[in-house]
């Protein structure tokens, strides 16, 4: 990811990580196919270790920036 993320940015899952970690107070590991490639969501917060909390349709997960790509803020969000 070439640009720096900020809280509130919309991002897309550009490549699958080996696993996902939930953003719960007691994080749990989840398989990589729980979130489909190309899924989009807003950045909720930044955590230590280079992780970003992203809210996807299936929940909030800790994702490293290398697996994300920023979306154009001028683009319209997808319809539900």
PDB file with one MODEL, atoms N, CA, C and O in Angstrom:
MODEL        1
ATOM      1  N   UNK A   1       0.846  -1.164   0.000  1.00  0.00           N
ATOM      2  CA  UNK A   1       0.000   0.000   0.000  1.00  0.00           C
ATOM      3  C   UNK A   1       0.893   1.229   0.000  1.00  0.00           C
ATOM      4  O   UNK A   1       1.703   1.406   0.910  1.00  0.00           O
ATOM      5  N   UNK A   2       0.757   2.071  -0.997  1.00  0.00           N
ATOM      6  CA  UNK A   2       1.652   3.205  -1.146  1.00  0.00           C
ATOM      7  C   UNK A   2       1.223   4.399  -0.309  1.00  0.00           C
ATOM      8  O   UNK A   2       2.077   5.175   0.119  1.00  0.00           O
ATOM      9  N   UNK A   3      -0.066   4.571  -0.063  1.00  0.00           N
ATOM     10  CA  UNK A   3      -0.512   5.725   0.706  1.00  0.00           C
ATOM     11  C   UNK A   3      -0.699   5.357   2.171  1.00  0.00           C
ATOM     12  O   UNK A   3      -0.865   4.187   2.517  1.00  0.00           O
ATOM     13  N   UNK A   4      -0.669   6.367   3.017  1.00  0.00           N
ATOM     14  CA  UNK A   4      -0.850   6.156   4.446  1.00  0.00           C
ATOM     15  C   UNK A   4      -2.346   6.114   4.747  1.00  0.00           C
ATOM     16  O   UNK A   4      -3.102   6.956   4.261  1.00  0.00           O
ATOM     17  N   UNK A   5      -2.769   5.147   5.540  1.00  0.00           N
ATOM     18  CA  UNK A   5      -4.175   5.045   5.921  1.00  0.00           C
ATOM     19  C   UNK A   5      -4.498   6.021   7.035  1.00  0.00           C
ATOM     20  O   UNK A   5      -3.631   6.418   7.813  1.00  0.00           O
ATOM     21  N   UNK A   6      -5.775   6.401   7.093  1.00  0.00           N
ATOM     22  CA  UNK A   6      -6.277   7.240   8.169  1.00  0.00           C
ATOM     23  C   UNK A   6      -7.589   6.632   8.652  1.00  0.00           C
ATOM     24  O   UNK A   6      -8.267   5.921   7.910  1.00  0.00           O
ATOM     25  N   UNK A   7      -7.933   6.917   9.885  1.00  0.00           N
ATOM     26  CA  UNK A   7      -9.211   6.452  10.422  1.00  0.00           C
ATOM     27  C   UNK A   7     -10.330   7.072   9.594  1.00  0.00           C
ATOM     28  O   UNK A   7     -10.322   8.271   9.315  1.00  0.00           O
ATOM     29  N   UNK A   8     -11.284   6.247   9.210  1.00  0.00           N
ATOM     30  CA  UNK A   8     -12.400   6.696   8.387  1.00  0.00           C
ATOM     31  C   UNK A   8     -12.236   6.394   6.908  1.00  0.00           C
ATOM     32  O   UNK A   8     -13.218   6.422   6.167  1.00  0.00           O
ATOM     33  N   UNK A   9     -11.012   6.104   6.455  1.00  0.00           N
ATOM     34  CA  UNK A   9     -10.791   5.750   5.048  1.00  0.00           C
ATOM     35  C   UNK A   9     -11.504   4.447   4.714  1.00  0.00           C
ATOM     36  O   UNK A   9     -11.602   3.544   5.544  1.00  0.00           O
ATOM     37  N   UNK A  10     -11.996   4.369   3.487  1.00  0.00           N
ATOM     38  CA  UNK A  10     -12.537   3.096   3.003  1.00  0.00           C
ATOM     39  C   UNK A  10     -11.405   2.343   2.319  1.00  0.00           C
ATOM     40  O   UNK A  10     -10.630   2.916   1.553  1.00  0.00           O
ATOM     41  N   UNK A  11     -11.325   1.052   2.608  1.00  0.00           N
ATOM     42  CA  UNK A  11     -10.270   0.213   2.048  1.00  0.00           C
ATOM     43  C   UNK A  11     -10.868  -1.059   1.456  1.00  0.00           C
ATOM     44  O   UNK A  11     -12.013  -1.419   1.729  1.00  0.00           O
ATOM     45  N   UNK A  12     -10.055  -1.727   0.635  1.00  0.00           N
ATOM     46  CA  UNK A  12     -10.435  -2.990  -0.002  1.00  0.00           C
ATOM     47  C   UNK A  12      -9.367  -4.014   0.336  1.00  0.00           C
ATOM     48  O   UNK A  12      -8.182  -3.684   0.399  1.00  0.00           O
ATOM     49  N   UNK A  13      -9.783  -5.257   0.554  1.00  0.00           N
ATOM     50  CA  UNK A  13      -8.836  -6.344   0.784  1.00  0.00           C
ATOM     51  C   UNK A  13      -8.195  -6.693  -0.555  1.00  0.00           C
ATOM     52  O   UNK A  13      -8.849  -7.257  -1.433  1.00  0.00           O
ATOM     53  N   UNK A  14      -6.913  -6.357  -0.710  1.00  0.00           N
ATOM     54  CA  UNK A  14      -6.214  -6.523  -1.982  1.00  0.00           C
ATOM     55  C   UNK A  14      -5.582  -7.896  -2.129  1.00  0.00           C
ATOM     56  O   UNK A  14      -5.485  -8.417  -3.240  1.00  0.00           O
ATOM     57  N   UNK A  15      -5.151  -8.489  -1.022  1.00  0.00           N
ATOM     58  CA  UNK A  15      -4.579  -9.832  -1.051  1.00  0.00           C
ATOM     59  C   UNK A  15      -4.908 -10.501   0.282  1.00  0.00           C
ATOM     60  O   UNK A  15      -4.992  -9.828   1.309  1.00  0.00           O
ATOM     61  N   UNK A  16      -5.091 -11.802   0.270  1.00  0.00           N
ATOM     62  CA  UNK A  16      -5.505 -12.477   1.497  1.00  0.00           C
ATOM     63  C   UNK A  16      -4.333 -12.716   2.453  1.00  0.00           C
ATOM     64  O   UNK A  16      -3.274 -13.184   2.034  1.00  0.00           O
ATOM     65  N   UNK A  17      -4.520 -12.399   3.721  1.00  0.00           N
ATOM     66  CA  UNK A  17      -3.494 -12.740   4.711  1.00  0.00           C
ATOM     67  C   UNK A  17      -3.559 -14.242   5.009  1.00  0.00           C
ATOM     68  O   UNK A  17      -4.525 -14.894   4.613  1.00  0.00           O
ATOM     69  N   UNK A  18      -2.571 -14.802   5.689  1.00  0.00           N
ATOM     70  CA  UNK A  18      -2.605 -16.237   6.007  1.00  0.00           C
ATOM     71  C   UNK A  18      -3.743 -16.583   6.967  1.00  0.00           C
ATOM     72  O   UNK A  18      -4.194 -17.728   7.006  1.00  0.00           O
ATOM     73  N   UNK A  19      -4.206 -15.605   7.735  1.00  0.00           N
ATOM     74  CA  UNK A  19      -5.342 -15.778   8.649  1.00  0.00           C
ATOM     75  C   UNK A  19      -5.828 -14.390   9.035  1.00  0.00           C
ATOM     76  O   UNK A  19      -5.122 -13.404   8.825  1.00  0.00           O
ATOM     77  N   UNK A  20      -7.020 -14.307   9.595  1.00  0.00           N
ATOM     78  CA  UNK A  20      -7.538 -13.053  10.124  1.00  0.00           C
ATOM     79  C   UNK A  20      -7.578 -13.142  11.638  1.00  0.00           C
ATOM     80  O   UNK A  20      -7.758 -14.220  12.206  1.00  0.00           O
ATOM     81  N   UNK A  21      -7.410 -11.998  12.282  1.00  0.00           N
ATOM     82  CA  UNK A  21      -7.523 -11.906  13.733  1.00  0.00           C
ATOM     83  C   UNK A  21      -8.665 -10.947  14.026  1.00  0.00           C
ATOM     84  O   UNK A  21      -8.687  -9.828  13.514  1.00  0.00           O
ATOM     85  N   UNK A  22      -9.615 -11.382  14.847  1.00  0.00           N
ATOM     86  CA  UNK A  22     -10.731 -10.505  15.179  1.00  0.00           C
ATOM     87  C   UNK A  22     -10.236  -9.321  15.998  1.00  0.00           C
ATOM     88  O   UNK A  22      -9.181  -9.391  16.629  1.00  0.00           O
ATOM     89  N   UNK A  23     -11.000  -8.233  15.986  1.00  0.00           N
ATOM     90  CA  UNK A  23     -10.628  -7.028  16.719  1.00  0.00           C
ATOM     91  C   UNK A  23     -11.299  -6.988  18.090  1.00  0.00           C
ATOM     92  O   UNK A  23     -11.433  -5.917  18.682  1.00  0.00           O
ATOM     93  N   UNK A  24     -11.714  -8.129  18.589  1.00  0.00           N
ATOM     94  CA  UNK A  24     -12.350  -8.223  19.903  1.00  0.00           C
ATOM     95  C   UNK A  24     -11.327  -8.002  21.006  1.00  0.00           C
ATOM     96  O   UNK A  24     -10.124  -8.092  20.762  1.00  0.00           O
ATOM     97  N   UNK A  25     -11.799  -7.710  22.239  1.00  0.00           N
ATOM     98  CA  UNK A  25     -10.855  -7.580  23.361  1.00  0.00           C
ATOM     99  C   UNK A  25      -9.993  -8.843  23.552  1.00  0.00           C
ATOM    100  O   UNK A  25      -8.835  -8.748  23.956  1.00  0.00           O
ATOM    101  N   UNK A  26     -10.558 -10.009  23.262  1.00  0.00           N
ATOM    102  CA  UNK A  26      -9.810 -11.263  23.274  1.00  0.00           C
ATOM    103  C   UNK A  26      -9.803 -11.771  21.826  1.00  0.00           C
ATOM    104  O   UNK A  26     -10.684 -12.539  21.440  1.00  0.00           O
ATOM    105  N   UNK A  27      -8.809 -11.347  21.015  1.00  0.00           N
ATOM    106  CA  UNK A  27      -8.807 -11.695  19.589  1.00  0.00           C
ATOM    107  C   UNK A  27      -8.769 -13.205  19.347  1.00  0.00           C
ATOM    108  O   UNK A  27      -8.157 -13.964  20.098  1.00  0.00           O
ATOM    109  N   UNK A  28      -9.446 -13.611  18.271  1.00  0.00           N
ATOM    110  CA  UNK A  28      -9.467 -15.014  17.855  1.00  0.00           C
ATOM    111  C   UNK A  28      -8.986 -15.083  16.414  1.00  0.00           C
ATOM    112  O   UNK A  28      -9.237 -14.172  15.625  1.00  0.00           O
ATOM    113  N   UNK A  29      -8.302 -16.157  16.076  1.00  0.00           N
ATOM    114  CA  UNK A  29      -7.854 -16.354  14.702  1.00  0.00           C
ATOM    115  C   UNK A  29      -8.979 -16.966  13.884  1.00  0.00           C
ATOM    116  O   UNK A  29      -9.714 -17.832  14.359  1.00  0.00           O
ATOM    117  N   UNK A  30      -9.100 -16.505  12.652  1.00  0.00           N
ATOM    118  CA  UNK A  30     -10.120 -17.000  11.722  1.00  0.00           C
ATOM    119  C   UNK A  30      -9.438 -17.380  10.407  1.00  0.00           C
ATOM    120  O   UNK A  30      -8.384 -16.836  10.079  1.00  0.00           O
ATOM    121  N   UNK A  31     -10.026 -18.303   9.655  1.00  0.00           N
ATOM    122  CA  UNK A  31      -9.417 -18.712   8.385  1.00  0.00           C
ATOM    123  C   UNK A  31      -9.436 -17.579   7.362  1.00  0.00           C
ATOM    124  O   UNK A  31     -10.251 -16.662   7.463  1.00  0.00           O
ATOM    125  N   UNK A  32      -8.539 -17.642   6.378  1.00  0.00           N
ATOM    126  CA  UNK A  32      -8.427 -16.547   5.403  1.00  0.00           C
ATOM    127  C   UNK A  32      -9.634 -16.408   4.477  1.00  0.00           C
ATOM    128  O   UNK A  32      -9.809 -15.365   3.847  1.00  0.00           O
ATOM    129  N   UNK A  33     -10.468 -17.444   4.385  1.00  0.00           N
ATOM    130  CA  UNK A  33     -11.619 -17.351   3.481  1.00  0.00           C
ATOM    131  C   UNK A  33     -12.862 -16.765   4.152  1.00  0.00           C
ATOM    132  O   UNK A  33     -13.931 -16.742   3.542  1.00  0.00           O
ATOM    133  N   UNK A  34     -12.744 -16.294   5.388  1.00  0.00           N
ATOM    134  CA  UNK A  34     -13.893 -15.678   6.058  1.00  0.00           C
ATOM    135  C   UNK A  34     -14.249 -14.332   5.426  1.00  0.00           C
ATOM    136  O   UNK A  34     -15.410 -13.921   5.439  1.00  0.00           O
ATOM    137  N   UNK A  35     -13.250 -13.652   4.876  1.00  0.00           N
ATOM    138  CA  UNK A  35     -13.448 -12.371   4.188  1.00  0.00           C
ATOM    139  C   UNK A  35     -13.034 -12.566   2.728  1.00  0.00           C
ATOM    140  O   UNK A  35     -11.883 -12.910   2.459  1.00  0.00           O
ATOM    141  N   UNK A  36     -13.953 -12.350   1.783  1.00  0.00           N
ATOM    142  CA  UNK A  36     -13.590 -12.545   0.372  1.00  0.00           C
ATOM    143  C   UNK A  36     -12.642 -11.465  -0.140  1.00  0.00           C
ATOM    144  O   UNK A  36     -12.683 -10.319   0.308  1.00  0.00           O
ATOM    145  N   UNK A  37     -11.808 -11.842  -1.066  1.00  0.00           N
ATOM    146  CA  UNK A  37     -10.904 -10.903  -1.717  1.00  0.00           C
ATOM    147  C   UNK A  37     -11.742  -9.802  -2.370  1.00  0.00           C
ATOM    148  O   UNK A  37     -12.733 -10.095  -3.038  1.00  0.00           O
ATOM    149  N   UNK A  38     -11.359  -8.556  -2.184  1.00  0.00           N
ATOM    150  CA  UNK A  38     -12.103  -7.434  -2.750  1.00  0.00           C
ATOM    151  C   UNK A  38     -13.144  -6.854  -1.807  1.00  0.00           C
ATOM    152  O   UNK A  38     -13.786  -5.859  -2.141  1.00  0.00           O
ATOM    153  N   UNK A  39     -13.326  -7.461  -0.623  1.00  0.00           N
ATOM    154  CA  UNK A  39     -14.284  -6.926   0.343  1.00  0.00           C
ATOM    155  C   UNK A  39     -13.845  -5.533   0.768  1.00  0.00           C
ATOM    156  O   UNK A  39     -12.651  -5.251   0.870  1.00  0.00           O
ATOM    157  N   UNK A  40     -14.819  -4.664   1.014  1.00  0.00           N
ATOM    158  CA  UNK A  40     -14.533  -3.284   1.369  1.00  0.00           C
ATOM    159  C   UNK A  40     -15.085  -2.949   2.741  1.00  0.00           C
ATOM    160  O   UNK A  40     -16.041  -3.564   3.213  1.00  0.00           O
ATOM    161  N   UNK A  41     -14.461  -1.956   3.376  1.00  0.00           N
ATOM    162  CA  UNK A  41     -14.943  -1.494   4.664  1.00  0.00           C
ATOM    163  C   UNK A  41     -14.169  -0.289   5.147  1.00  0.00           C
ATOM    164  O   UNK A  41     -13.115   0.036   4.601  1.00  0.00           O
ATOM    165  N   UNK A  42     -14.685   0.379   6.171  1.00  0.00           N
ATOM    166  CA  UNK A  42     -13.991   1.547   6.720  1.00  0.00           C
ATOM    167  C   UNK A  42     -12.940   1.158   7.756  1.00  0.00           C
ATOM    168  O   UNK A  42     -13.067   0.143   8.440  1.00  0.00           O
ATOM    169  N   UNK A  43     -11.908   1.981   7.857  1.00  0.00           N
ATOM    170  CA  UNK A  43     -10.883   1.819   8.891  1.00  0.00           C
ATOM    171  C   UNK A  43     -11.441   2.444  10.167  1.00  0.00           C
ATOM    172  O   UNK A  43     -11.831   3.611  10.168  1.00  0.00           O
ATOM    173  N   UNK A  44     -11.481   1.674  11.250  1.00  0.00           N
ATOM    174  CA  UNK A  44     -12.025   2.162  12.509  1.00  0.00           C
ATOM    175  C   UNK A  44     -10.954   2.701  13.450  1.00  0.00           C
ATOM    176  O   UNK A  44     -11.184   3.682  14.158  1.00  0.00           O
ATOM    177  N   UNK A  45      -9.777   2.060  13.461  1.00  0.00           N
ATOM    178  CA  UNK A  45      -8.691   2.519  14.332  1.00  0.00           C
ATOM    179  C   UNK A  45      -7.380   1.871  13.939  1.00  0.00           C
ATOM    180  O   UNK A  45      -7.342   0.916  13.163  1.00  0.00           O
ATOM    181  N   UNK A  46      -6.302   2.416  14.495  1.00  0.00           N
ATOM    182  CA  UNK A  46      -4.972   1.855  14.289  1.00  0.00           C
ATOM    183  C   UNK A  46      -4.534   1.201  15.587  1.00  0.00           C
ATOM    184  O   UNK A  46      -4.726   1.754  16.670  1.00  0.00           O
ATOM    185  N   UNK A  47      -3.942   0.015  15.471  1.00  0.00           N
ATOM    186  CA  UNK A  47      -3.449  -0.703  16.647  1.00  0.00           C
ATOM    187  C   UNK A  47      -1.944  -0.880  16.519  1.00  0.00           C
ATOM    188  O   UNK A  47      -1.374  -0.702  15.443  1.00  0.00           O
ATOM    189  N   UNK A  48      -1.315  -1.230  17.617  1.00  0.00           N
ATOM    190  CA  UNK A  48       0.130  -1.435  17.604  1.00  0.00           C
ATOM    191  C   UNK A  48       0.507  -2.605  16.712  1.00  0.00           C
ATOM    192  O   UNK A  48      -0.328  -3.457  16.409  1.00  0.00           O
ATOM    193  N   UNK A  49       1.741  -2.645  16.300  1.00  0.00           N
ATOM    194  CA  UNK A  49       2.233  -3.724  15.454  1.00  0.00           C
ATOM    195  C   UNK A  49       1.890  -3.556  13.988  1.00  0.00           C
ATOM    196  O   UNK A  49       2.036  -4.502  13.214  1.00  0.00           O
ATOM    197  N   UNK A  50       1.435  -2.370  13.585  1.00  0.00           N
ATOM    198  CA  UNK A  50       1.126  -2.129  12.183  1.00  0.00           C
ATOM    199  C   UNK A  50      -0.226  -2.663  11.745  1.00  0.00           C
ATOM    200  O   UNK A  50      -0.452  -2.858  10.551  1.00  0.00           O
ATOM    201  N   UNK A  51      -1.125  -2.902  12.681  1.00  0.00           N
ATOM    202  CA  UNK A  51      -2.458  -3.421  12.354  1.00  0.00           C
ATOM    203  C   UNK A  51      -3.484  -2.299  12.314  1.00  0.00           C
ATOM    204  O   UNK A  51      -3.397  -1.322  13.058  1.00  0.00           O
ATOM    205  N   UNK A  52      -4.448  -2.464  11.433  1.00  0.00           N
ATOM    206  CA  UNK A  52      -5.577  -1.546  11.312  1.00  0.00           C
ATOM    207  C   UNK A  52      -6.845  -2.339  11.584  1.00  0.00           C
ATOM    208  O   UNK A  52      -6.973  -3.484  11.148  1.00  0.00           O
ATOM    209  N   UNK A  53      -7.780  -1.734  12.300  1.00  0.00           N
ATOM    210  CA  UNK A  53      -9.081  -2.358  12.524  1.00  0.00           C
ATOM    211  C   UNK A  53      -9.977  -1.936  11.370  1.00  0.00           C
ATOM    212  O   UNK A  53     -10.222  -0.748  11.160  1.00  0.00           O
ATOM    213  N   UNK A  54     -10.465  -2.931  10.621  1.00  0.00           N
ATOM    214  CA  UNK A  54     -11.333  -2.666   9.474  1.00  0.00           C
ATOM    215  C   UNK A  54     -12.659  -3.379   9.715  1.00  0.00           C
ATOM    216  O   UNK A  54     -12.680  -4.552  10.087  1.00  0.00           O
ATOM    217  N   UNK A  55     -13.763  -2.670   9.503  1.00  0.00           N
ATOM    218  CA  UNK A  55     -15.099  -3.223   9.675  1.00  0.00           C
ATOM    219  C   UNK A  55     -15.568  -3.780   8.343  1.00  0.00           C
ATOM    220  O   UNK A  55     -15.920  -3.030   7.433  1.00  0.00           O
ATOM    221  N   UNK A  56     -15.568  -5.105   8.237  1.00  0.00           N
ATOM    222  CA  UNK A  56     -16.096  -5.780   7.054  1.00  0.00           C
ATOM    223  C   UNK A  56     -17.514  -6.251   7.352  1.00  0.00           C
ATOM    224  O   UNK A  56     -17.989  -6.112   8.479  1.00  0.00           O
ATOM    225  N   UNK A  57     -18.184  -6.797   6.368  1.00  0.00           N
ATOM    226  CA  UNK A  57     -19.551  -7.288   6.533  1.00  0.00           C
ATOM    227  C   UNK A  57     -19.637  -8.361   7.623  1.00  0.00           C
ATOM    228  O   UNK A  57     -20.633  -8.429   8.342  1.00  0.00           O
ATOM    229  N   UNK A  58     -18.610  -9.190   7.750  1.00  0.00           N
ATOM    230  CA  UNK A  58     -18.627 -10.297   8.713  1.00  0.00           C
ATOM    231  C   UNK A  58     -18.066  -9.932  10.079  1.00  0.00           C
ATOM    232  O   UNK A  58     -17.949 -10.802  10.942  1.00  0.00           O
ATOM    233  N   UNK A  59     -17.715  -8.662  10.301  1.00  0.00           N
ATOM    234  CA  UNK A  59     -17.201  -8.229  11.587  1.00  0.00           C
ATOM    235  C   UNK A  59     -15.966  -7.353  11.442  1.00  0.00           C
ATOM    236  O   UNK A  59     -15.545  -7.026  10.332  1.00  0.00           O
ATOM    237  N   UNK A  60     -15.396  -6.979  12.575  1.00  0.00           N
ATOM    238  CA  UNK A  60     -14.194  -6.139  12.591  1.00  0.00           C
ATOM    239  C   UNK A  60     -12.962  -7.013  12.785  1.00  0.00           C
ATOM    240  O   UNK A  60     -12.928  -7.886  13.652  1.00  0.00           O
ATOM    241  N   UNK A  61     -11.949  -6.756  11.954  1.00  0.00           N
ATOM    242  CA  UNK A  61     -10.746  -7.580  11.965  1.00  0.00           C
ATOM    243  C   UNK A  61      -9.504  -6.704  11.971  1.00  0.00           C
ATOM    244  O   UNK A  61      -9.518  -5.574  11.483  1.00  0.00           O
ATOM    245  N   UNK A  62      -8.416  -7.251  12.539  1.00  0.00           N
ATOM    246  CA  UNK A  62      -7.108  -6.602  12.513  1.00  0.00           C
ATOM    247  C   UNK A  62      -6.404  -7.024  11.222  1.00  0.00           C
ATOM    248  O   UNK A  62      -6.204  -8.214  10.979  1.00  0.00           O
ATOM    249  N   UNK A  63      -6.036  -6.051  10.406  1.00  0.00           N
ATOM    250  CA  UNK A  63      -5.421  -6.346   9.111  1.00  0.00           C
ATOM    251  C   UNK A  63      -4.196  -5.457   8.943  1.00  0.00           C
ATOM    252  O   UNK A  63      -4.252  -4.258   9.218  1.00  0.00           O
ATOM    253  N   UNK A  64      -3.092  -6.041   8.492  1.00  0.00           N
ATOM    254  CA  UNK A  64      -1.898  -5.255   8.200  1.00  0.00           C
ATOM    255  C   UNK A  64      -2.112  -4.474   6.901  1.00  0.00           C
ATOM    256  O   UNK A  64      -2.813  -4.932   5.999  1.00  0.00           O
ATOM    257  N   UNK A  65      -1.503  -3.295   6.819  1.00  0.00           N
ATOM    258  CA  UNK A  65      -1.678  -2.409   5.663  1.00  0.00           C
ATOM    259  C   UNK A  65      -1.240  -3.060   4.354  1.00  0.00           C
ATOM    260  O   UNK A  65      -1.760  -2.706   3.295  1.00  0.00           O
ATOM    261  N   UNK A  66      -0.298  -4.001   4.399  1.00  0.00           N
ATOM    262  CA  UNK A  66       0.180  -4.628   3.161  1.00  0.00           C
ATOM    263  C   UNK A  66      -0.913  -5.419   2.445  1.00  0.00           C
ATOM    264  O   UNK A  66      -0.790  -5.691   1.251  1.00  0.00           O
ATOM    265  N   UNK A  67      -1.968  -5.788   3.146  1.00  0.00           N
ATOM    266  CA  UNK A  67      -3.068  -6.553   2.554  1.00  0.00           C
ATOM    267  C   UNK A  67      -4.223  -5.664   2.107  1.00  0.00           C
ATOM    268  O   UNK A  67      -5.219  -6.163   1.583  1.00  0.00           O
ATOM    269  N   UNK A  68      -4.101  -4.353   2.308  1.00  0.00           N
ATOM    270  CA  UNK A  68      -5.186  -3.421   2.004  1.00  0.00           C
ATOM    271  C   UNK A  68      -4.802  -2.451   0.909  1.00  0.00           C
ATOM    272  O   UNK A  68      -3.624  -2.166   0.696  1.00  0.00           O
ATOM    273  N   UNK A  69      -5.810  -1.945   0.215  1.00  0.00           N
ATOM    274  CA  UNK A  69      -5.609  -0.840  -0.716  1.00  0.00           C
ATOM    275  C   UNK A  69      -6.694   0.196  -0.465  1.00  0.00           C
ATOM    276  O   UNK A  69      -7.863  -0.137  -0.267  1.00  0.00           O
ATOM    277  N   UNK A  70      -6.285   1.448  -0.477  1.00  0.00           N
ATOM    278  CA  UNK A  70      -7.237   2.532  -0.242  1.00  0.00           C
ATOM    279  C   UNK A  70      -8.157   2.709  -1.436  1.00  0.00           C
ATOM    280  O   UNK A  70      -7.776   2.450  -2.577  1.00  0.00           O
ATOM    281  N   UNK A  71      -9.378   3.157  -1.153  1.00  0.00           N
ATOM    282  CA  UNK A  71     -10.346   3.448  -2.201  1.00  0.00           C
ATOM    283  C   UNK A  71     -10.433   4.945  -2.396  1.00  0.00           C
ATOM    284  O   UNK A  71     -10.179   5.716  -1.471  1.00  0.00           O
ATOM    285  N   UNK A  72     -10.790   5.355  -3.593  1.00  0.00           N
ATOM    286  CA  UNK A  72     -10.940   6.766  -3.913  1.00  0.00           C
ATOM    287  C   UNK A  72     -12.086   7.340  -3.085  1.00  0.00           C
ATOM    288  O   UNK A  72     -13.218   6.872  -3.202  1.00  0.00           O
ATOM    289  N   UNK A  73     -11.817   8.343  -2.253  1.00  0.00           N
ATOM    290  CA  UNK A  73     -12.885   8.895  -1.409  1.00  0.00           C
ATOM    291  C   UNK A  73     -13.998   9.542  -2.214  1.00  0.00           C
ATOM    292  O   UNK A  73     -15.101   9.727  -1.700  1.00  0.00           O
ATOM    293  N   UNK A  74     -13.731   9.888  -3.463  1.00  0.00           N
ATOM    294  CA  UNK A  74     -14.744  10.509  -4.312  1.00  0.00           C
ATOM    295  C   UNK A  74     -15.663   9.479  -4.943  1.00  0.00           C
ATOM    296  O   UNK A  74     -16.738   9.825  -5.431  1.00  0.00           O
ATOM    297  N   UNK A  75     -15.251   8.208  -4.940  1.00  0.00           N
ATOM    298  CA  UNK A  75     -16.073   7.156  -5.530  1.00  0.00           C
ATOM    299  C   UNK A  75     -17.283   6.903  -4.642  1.00  0.00           C
ATOM    300  O   UNK A  75     -17.219   7.029  -3.419  1.00  0.00           O
ATOM    301  N   UNK A  76     -18.381   6.544  -5.286  1.00  0.00           N
ATOM    302  CA  UNK A  76     -19.601   6.271  -4.531  1.00  0.00           C
ATOM    303  C   UNK A  76     -19.489   4.933  -3.836  1.00  0.00           C
ATOM    304  O   UNK A  76     -18.969   3.981  -4.419  1.00  0.00           O
ATOM    305  N   UNK A  77     -19.972   4.831  -2.581  1.00  0.00           N
ATOM    306  CA  UNK A  77     -19.943   3.539  -1.906  1.00  0.00           C
ATOM    307  C   UNK A  77     -20.909   2.568  -2.572  1.00  0.00           C
ATOM    308  O   UNK A  77     -21.897   2.996  -3.169  1.00  0.00           O
ATOM    309  N   UNK A  78     -20.640   1.259  -2.479  1.00  0.00           N
ATOM    310  CA  UNK A  78     -21.521   0.287  -3.119  1.00  0.00           C
ATOM    311  C   UNK A  78     -22.897   0.282  -2.457  1.00  0.00           C
ATOM    312  O   UNK A  78     -23.024   0.548  -1.262  1.00  0.00           O
ATOM    313  N   UNK A  79     -23.914  -0.020  -3.242  1.00  0.00           N
ATOM    314  CA  UNK A  79     -25.270  -0.090  -2.700  1.00  0.00           C
ATOM    315  C   UNK A  79     -25.455  -1.367  -1.900  1.00  0.00           C
ATOM    316  O   UNK A  79     -24.926  -2.414  -2.271  1.00  0.00           O
ATOM    317  N   UNK A  80     -26.207  -1.290  -0.796  1.00  0.00           N
ATOM    318  CA  UNK A  80     -26.415  -2.485   0.037  1.00  0.00           C
ATOM    319  C   UNK A  80     -27.255  -3.537  -0.618  1.00  0.00           C
ATOM    320  O   UNK A  80     -27.502  -4.587  -0.025  1.00  0.00           O
TER     321      UNK A  80
ENDMDL
END
